């Protein structure tokens, strides 16, 4: 087992030493993701990613059912970051895509967003025993993974911007709102 980890570590160092390859992967994934949001309806893409997020949020009900059935509650820990990345892309450009995305397209978009997030997190990983490199990497990691106090307000504003054009529809169809 130790031999396997050493081999994995050596391969990881090779990947991390090639920053140009990491930057190329990031550039390719960004182009692919932008292409999806330009070609397909952004609202439907975001809706598909949002449904995935909802499926992967821990709730009291999910936890209860898992405990009652004796099973493990398997949730995608990256679902929230994937949704945030999708919102950043989808809301940064006009929604001019006319095509309806298939479930396969939404899954591929989700995996591209995951790959982008994971690859980006490797950029500043230290390759030597250097305290400054390590601190830079920790700062980088924290800045892309931790939300500040204003996060919930930001999310509320994003949802208001996303759904406010439909307010009258909601009031007509769901008068209890």
N, C-alpha and C positions, 0 to 999 in steps of 0.2 A: 504494500500500500504506500509506504514512504517513497519507494522508487517511482511510483506513478505520480506522486505530487511533485517530486523533484523534476521529472520530465515535463510535467505541466508548467512548472515555474520557469524552466528554461525556454519553453515555447512562448510563454507570456512575455518574457524579457525581449525576445526577438521581435514580437509584435510592438511592444512599447518603444523599442529603439528606433523603429521606422515611423517617425512622426509624419512623414510625407504620405505614407500609406493610410494612416489614421485620418489625416486631413482629406485625402481623396475619398475615403469611405463617407466621411461627414458630408462632403460636397455632393457626392452622388445621391445620398439619402435625402438631402435637402431638395435637390432637383426633382427627385422622384415624388416626394411628398407635395411639393409645390405643383407638380404636374397633375397629381390627383385633385388638388383643390381648384385648379384652373379648368379641368376637364369635366369633373363631376359636380353635382349640386352640393355645395358646402354644408348646407343645413342637414342634408341627409347623411353626409359623411360624419358630421359632428354628432348627429343623432345616433348613428351606429356605434361610435366611440363612447358616447354617453351611456348607451344601454350596457356596453361592456363594463363601464365603470360601476353602474348600479349593480350589475351581477356580482361584482367583486368587492363591494363594500360590506364590511361586517355589520350585521344587524343582530338585535336581540333574538329575533325569530330564527335566523339562520344558525346562530350559535346554539339556541335551544334544540332545534331539530338535529343538529350534528351531535350534541351531547346525548339526546334521547336515543338516537340510532347507533351510538357508539362509534361514529365515524369522525374523521378529521375534517375540519372546515378548511378546504383548499381554496384560497383566494389569491389572485394575482397581485402581488405587492407593488407592481409597477403600474397598475391600472390608473391610478390618480395622476401620476407623472405623464403617462401617455395621453390622458385627457387634457392635461394642461398644455402639452406640446401641440396637440391637435387644435385647441382653442387659439393658441398663438398663431398658428399657420392660417387657420380658417378665418379668423377675424382680421388678419392683416392684409387681405386682398378682397377685391369685389367678388361677390358671388355671381359669376357669369357662366358657370358650368351648367349645362342643360341635361347632361346624362344622369340617369339614375344608377348609383353604384350597386353592384351585386354584393352579397355577403362575402364572396371571395375577395373583392376589391377592398372592402372594409377591413377584412382580416389582414390583407397584405399591407394596407396603410398602417394598421395597428402595429404590425411587426416591424415596419420601417421606422415608425416613431420609437419603438423600443430599442432598435438597433442604433438609432441616432443618439438616444439618451445614454445608452451603455458605452458607445464609442467615445462620445464627448467626455464622459467621466474618466476615461483613460488618458486624456491628453497630457495632463500635468503630473501623472503618477511618477514619483521619484524612482530613478534607476540605481541610485547609489545611496550610501549612508550619509546623507547630507541634510542637516536640520532645516535649512532654508527651503530646499526643494520639498521636504515633507510638509512644512508649514504652508507653502504655496498650494500644495495639493489639497491639504485639509480645507483651506479657505475656499478653493475652487469647488471642492465637493460640497461643502456646506452651502455655498452660494447657489448651487443648482438644485439642492435637495431640501432646503429648509425654507419654510414660509415665514414671513414676518407678521407683525401684528395687523398690518393692513390687508392681509390676504383675503379674509372673509369679506371685507368691504369691496375689494377689487372684484371678487367673484360675484357679489351681489350686483355690482355695476355691469359686469359682462352679461349676466342673465337679463337684467333690465334692458340693455341694448339689444340683446338677441330676441326677446319676446315682446317688447313694447309695441312693435308694429302690429301685433296680433291682439292687443288688449281688448279692442271692441269685440272681436270674434269671441274671446274667452268670456266676456261679460254677457254676450247674447246666449252662448251655448251653456255656460256654467254660471248662472246668476248667483250662486252661493259664494262665489269668490269675493 
